[in-house]
């Protein structure tokens, strides 16, 4: 059984871009790392399968990995 689970997320970004202080600095993360910590009585092969299934079916992971089409619009309020 799975007793507990925790997800740690960390990433790399150049704050100069986010703060608008350097026009040549990228805005956004250049890398994101997810670390899953689980407390479970399971063999390593089962935990490896769990990670693969998590990557496959996690909506956030797949959205970021597949880079969906993104658009923005502006309209006047009534």
Secondary structure, DSSP 8 states (H G I E B T S, - for coil): -EEEEEEEEEEEE-HHHHTTS-TTS--SEEEEEEEEEEEE---HHHHHHHHHHHHHH-HHHHHHHHT-----------
